[in-house]
Amino acid sequence: MDDRLIEIETKLAYLEDMVTTLNDLVAEQQKHIDQLEIKKALLEEQIEILLENQEDIPQRRPPHY
């Protein structure tokens, strides 16, 4: 009975460590996702500005033609 209890406690300790490691990994990934969402929003704003200003650019042939 004692060996069985030790085995269960050992497995529980490993599982607790794994959950902590996975939790840290998920938190780190969420930080990266948040940063990417900020960058995406900035890029979308820049694209909108470029599209709005596109009418100001004359449509002519490039000089190499």
C-alpha positions in Angstrom: 0.0 0.0 0.0 2.9 2.4 0.8 4.5 1.9 -2.6 1.3 2.5 -4.3 0.8 5.8 -2.4 4.4 6.9 -3.3 3.8 6.1 -6.9 0.6 8.2 -7.0 2.3 11.1 -5.2 5.2 10.9 -7.7 2.8 11.0 -10.7 0.9 13.9 -9.1 4.1 15.9 -8.6 5.0 15.3 -12.3 1.5 16.3 -13.4 1.7 19.5 -11.3 5.0 20.4 -12.9 3.6 19.7 -16.3 0.6 21.9 -15.7 2.8 24.8 -14.4 5.0 24.5 -17.5 2.1 24.4 -19.8 0.5 27.4 -18.1 3.7 29.4 -18.5 3.9 28.5 -22.1 0.3 29.5 -22.7 0.9 32.8 -21.0 3.9 33.5 -23.1 2.0 32.6 -26.3 -0.8 35.0 -25.3 1.8 37.8 -25.0 3.0 37.0 -28.5 -0.6 36.9 -29.8 -1.3 40.3 -28.2 1.8 41.8 -29.8 0.8 40.4 -33.2 -2.7 41.8 -32.8 -1.3 45.3 -32.1 1.0 45.0 -35.1 -1.9 43.8 -37.3 -4.1 46.7 -36.3 -1.3 49.2 -37.1 -0.8 47.6 -40.5 -4.5 47.7 -41.2 -4.5 51.5 -40.3 -1.5 52.0 -42.6 -3.2 50.2 -45.5 -6.4 52.3 -45.0 -4.3 55.5 -45.2 -2.6 54.2 -48.3 -5.9 53.3 -49.9 -7.4 56.7 -49.0 -4.4 58.5 -50.5 -4.3 56.3 -53.6 -6.6 58.7 -55.4 -4.0 61.5 -55.0 -1.4 59.5 -57.0 -1.8 59.9 -60.7 -2.1 56.7 -62.7 0.7 57.0 -65.2 3.2 54.6 -66.7 6.4 54.0 -64.9 9.5 55.7 -66.5 10.9 52.5 -67.8 8.2 52.1 -70.4 
